[in-house]
Amino acid sequence: MDNKFNTLKFALAGGIWLGVCAFLITLCAIINIPGFRPFAELLVQFYGPYGYSVSLIGALIGSIWGFVEGFVHIGFLGWIYNKLLK
């Protein structure tokens, strides 16, 4: 039985997931839902040098960087998984 899976699709799913999470965290922080501001401030620390801020434009920038980071990291995880099956 071959348990390999498509690394590209796995990476895309991870990128979409982290992009959506960054976008929603920022929107929740903007409308002051309790508990989301500290997470948005963490995103400022990570993505701030690349244009992220707690704003609507920042939410879009954060979702792009979240997608890129998720694509790379989750894709690498999928690649490692497939290599370990050999």
C-alpha positions as CSV (number, residue, x, y, z in Angstrom):
1,M,0.0,0.0,0.0
2,D,1.4,3.4,-1.0
3,N,0.8,6.1,1.6
4,K,2.4,8.9,-0.4
5,F,0.4,12.0,-0.9
6,N,0.7,14.9,-3.2
7,T,3.1,17.3,-1.6
8,L,2.0,20.3,-3.7
9,K,-1.6,19.9,-2.7
10,F,-0.6,19.5,0.9
11,A,1.5,22.7,0.7
12,L,-1.4,24.6,-0.9
13,A,-3.8,23.5,1.8
14,G,-1.3,24.6,4.5
15,G,-0.8,27.9,2.8
16,I,-4.5,28.6,2.5
17,W,-5.1,27.6,6.1
18,L,-2.4,29.9,7.5
19,G,-3.4,32.7,5.2
20,V,-7.0,32.5,6.3
21,C,-5.9,32.3,9.9
22,A,-3.8,35.5,9.7
23,F,-6.6,37.3,7.9
24,L,-9.2,36.3,10.5
25,I,-7.0,37.1,13.5
26,T,-6.4,40.5,12.1
27,L,-10.1,41.2,11.4
28,C,-11.0,40.0,14.9
29,A,-8.4,42.2,16.5
30,I,-9.7,45.2,14.4
31,I,-13.2,44.7,15.7
32,N,-12.0,44.2,19.2
33,I,-13.1,40.6,19.8
34,P,-11.5,39.7,23.2
35,G,-8.4,37.6,23.1
36,F,-7.3,38.3,19.5
37,R,-5.2,41.4,20.0
38,P,-2.2,39.5,21.5
39,F,-2.1,37.2,18.5
40,A,-2.3,40.1,16.1
41,E,0.6,41.8,18.0
42,L,2.6,38.6,17.5
43,L,1.9,38.8,13.7
44,V,3.2,42.4,13.9
45,Q,6.4,41.1,15.3
46,F,6.8,38.5,12.6
47,Y,5.4,40.2,9.5
48,G,5.7,43.9,10.5
49,P,9.0,44.4,8.7
50,Y,7.3,43.1,5.5
51,G,4.3,45.6,5.7
52,Y,1.9,43.9,8.1
53,S,-0.1,46.0,10.5
54,V,-3.4,45.6,12.4
55,S,-5.5,47.2,9.7
56,L,-7.5,46.0,6.7
57,I,-4.5,46.4,4.3
58,G,-2.5,44.6,7.0
59,A,-5.0,41.8,7.0
60,L,-4.4,41.3,3.3
61,I,-0.6,41.5,3.6
62,G,-0.7,39.1,6.6
63,S,-2.8,36.6,4.6
64,I,-0.3,36.7,1.8
65,W,2.7,36.1,4.1
66,G,0.7,33.5,6.0
67,F,0.1,31.7,2.7
68,V,3.8,31.9,1.8
69,E,4.9,30.7,5.2
70,G,2.3,27.9,5.3
71,F,3.1,26.8,1.8
72,V,6.8,26.5,2.5
73,H,6.7,25.0,6.0
74,I,3.8,22.6,5.4
75,G,5.1,21.6,2.0
76,F,8.5,20.8,3.6
77,L,6.7,18.7,6.2
78,G,4.9,16.8,3.4
79,W,8.1,16.3,1.5
80,I,9.8,14.9,4.7
81,Y,6.8,12.6,5.2
82,N,7.1,11.2,1.7
83,K,10.9,10.7,2.1
84,L,10.4,8.8,5.3
85,L,8.1,6.4,3.6
86,K,10.9,5.1,1.4
